[in-house]
Amino acid sequence: MTGQEGEAAFLGRVAQFAAGPVRAGAPCWSMGAAPDPAIFAEAAKTGILSVSIPRALGGAGFGFGTLVRACEILAAEDFGLAMSLVNTHNVALRLCRSAAPNLIAQHLPGLLSGGTAACTALTEPGAGSDFAAITAQAMLDGDGWRLSGEKTWIINARRAGLSVVFAHCGKAVGAGSIGGFVADLTQPGVLCDPIDAAFSQSSMGTGRLVFDNLALPPEALILPPGGAFKSIMVELNAARTYVAAMCNAMTRVALAEAAQYGSERHSFGKPLFAHQAWRMALVQAETDLAGAAALTAQAVAEIEAGRDAQLSAARAKIAATDCAQRHLPALLHAMGAEGLRPERCFARHLAAAQVASLTDGTTTMLRERVARLTLPRTDTRE
Ligand SMILES: Cc1cc2nc3c(=O)[nH]c(=O)nc-3n(C[C@H](O)[C@H](O)[C@H](O)COP(=O)(O)OP(=O)(O)OC[C@H]3O[C@@H](n4cnc5c(N)ncnc54)[C@H](O)[C@@H]3O)c2cc1C
């Protein structure tokens, strides 16, 4: 099988999974019900949890573009589940790239089979956008470490068995002392509990983690201070890009659904679509979506080529989240009351777009980033 055939087969399985259990579950998850845990093993069978994992370690070895296309397919049905799965995948990939063989052997099989969910924990109650202000600490204890601190709003935290946790190594403060640790969340010294958002996205599994002197072996430090902060910034460019692609997918599917409804639903003796004023909302969404999709494609291409994507990823996420936040309410409106039904995608995707504008760098912070990278003398820090 060639790489292209392999990708087509993989994406076909993801599409089938999305159209089956994800489509069936999404309306319930958007009303607060938790997904059946069996769905993660079903997801694993598509290959989504191992898409970019090297072949030598049991993965499919596909590039970033394939991961993005799979995320789009899933997010068109349910952004929350797509985010949950890609976060587990990312931890597996991080292990493959940075962890010692014994840690990979211990954790990878569970991650790839869907038996273990995983999360990446940066945010704390007192530090979100300002990541360098985190206060979690790992203190040397013999050969190993003792981790203490609290992480909040973490995707998968309510069901995760494993986490990459960012904390200061020792008592130092500032970005330079932050390291990334693999933490087994099933050990004593860890509390995981759910965080519910008023915009329900229960498939995302968001929660809080509290570490109370958790004992970690020496090899748990997979991203040592000095490189960890930079490494997470590079990873965030990828995350911003797939979140952008997912927002585009949500806007695209809402647009298609509204267009379809406009040809079926009649008012004043003709289909909604035949009313020029009704069509305008769709046309504006289509145009903005084309712009957001072009910026997203540029970011994907830069990441695939191994180039610095901080500007293109920031632009893509700003454009895609703005587009979704602006047009999903308008498309819901174009559906009339029908747009509010949980079986329809509109309310679910609208909630997801609000979440997307906060995760992996808020829109405001990304605008600041674009200003710093493109405009003269905008960095006014002392
Ligand atoms: C559903 C969900 C899932 C998440 N998943 C994860 C996860 O898996 N892992 C993880 O580590 N984190 C996760 N997060 C946390 C997310 O990364 C943070 O919410 C985000 O970094 C913003 O931090 P904050 O919410 O503390 O807002 P704050 O940093 O307190 O900011 C509040 C507001 O002020 C603005 N602001 C902040 N600083 C400035 C400034 N200098 N200039 C102008 N405006 C500013 C922000 O844009 C925002 O609008 C998740 C969040 C949500 C909502």
The ligand as a Gaussian input file, in Angstrom:
#p B3LYP/6-31G(d) Opt

LIG

0 1
 C      -12.108000      23.956000      27.665000
 C      -10.685000      24.311000      27.948000
 C       -9.705000      23.351000      27.798000
 C       -8.385000      23.646000      28.148000
 N       -7.428000      22.667000      28.054000
 C       -6.184000      22.893000      28.523000
 C       -5.201000      21.838000      28.573000
 O       -5.444000      20.715000      28.117000
 N       -4.000000      22.105000      29.116000
 C       -3.683000      23.319000      29.643000
 O       -2.574000      23.474000      30.149000
 N       -4.565000      24.350000      29.607000
 C       -5.812000      24.157000      29.072000
 N       -6.741000      25.167000      29.039000
 C       -6.391000      26.458000      29.605000
 C       -6.167000      27.518000      28.547000
 O       -4.929000      27.306000      27.926000
 C       -6.287000      28.863000      29.273000
 O       -7.666000      29.069000      29.536000
 C       -5.702000      29.988000      28.459000
 O       -4.301000      29.890000      28.427000
 C       -6.082000      31.348000      29.054000
 O       -5.768000      31.385000      30.392000
 P       -6.864000      31.851000      31.470000
 O       -8.147000      31.166000      31.161000
 O       -6.264000      31.685000      32.803000
 O       -7.093000      33.384000      31.154000
 P       -6.162000      34.607000      31.642000
 O       -4.747000      34.356000      31.281000
 O       -6.478000      34.913000      33.056000
 O       -6.722000      35.762000      30.720000
 C       -8.040000      36.310000      30.915000
 C       -8.336000      37.222000      29.740000
 O       -7.363000      38.287000      29.714000
 C       -6.692000      38.288000      28.460000
 N       -5.298000      38.614000      28.715000
 C       -4.399000      37.959000      29.496000
 N       -3.213000      38.568000      29.455000
 C       -3.336000      39.631000      28.619000
 C       -2.449000      40.620000      28.118000
 N       -1.144000      40.641000      28.454000
 N       -2.950000      41.562000      27.269000
 C       -4.249000      41.541000      26.888000
 N       -5.138000      40.618000      27.312000
 C       -4.676000      39.665000      28.158000
 C       -6.855000      36.888000      27.879000
 O       -6.815000      36.903000      26.466000
 C       -8.253000      36.514000      28.390000
 O       -9.207000      37.061000      27.528000
 C       -8.042000      24.933000      28.634000
 C       -9.041000      25.906000      28.723000
 C      -10.338000      25.616000      28.385000
 C      -11.384000      26.683000      28.519000

